[in-house]
Amino acid sequence: QVQLVESGGGLVQPGGSLRLSCVASLSDFALNAMGWYRQAPGKARELVATVTSGDKTNYVDSVKGRFTISRDNPKKMVYLQMNSLKPEDTAVYYCNLPLRLHSWGPGTQVTISS
């Protein structure tokens, strides 16, 4: 049973920054692409950023230039640095494996509000 645990969310003002972290209990973590998802109230969960096993990254258009995904294989962690945050970034953020989804973790709430 793979466990995914996210942390680092909070309440910040527009224009602020947050760094999200996710630890994954995967024995073969380094071999897997990882992704950050988010789900805003009343909306479907969306994939916002991915990083491959080879450190190639991809982003949804709405976060390009503002968010940066990275990974630390020895620590089995994936990060999401979020800058220039906007109210529309408010959501619960989750990590998972985009190529083979596992059970969702608890997520971490990100709220952007003045």
Sequence and secondary structure as in RCSB ss.txt:
>XXXX:A:sequence
QVQLVESGGGLVQPGGSLRLSCVASLSDFALNAMGWYRQAPGKARELVATVTSGDKTNYVDSVKGRFTISRDNPK
KMVYLQMNSLKPEDTAVYYCNLPLRLHSWGPGTQVTISS
>XXXX:A:secstr
   EEEE  EEE TT  EEEEEEE  TTGGGS EEEEEE TTS  EEEEEE TT  EEE GGGTTTEEEEEETTT
TEEEEEE S  GGG EEEEEE TTS       EEEEE  
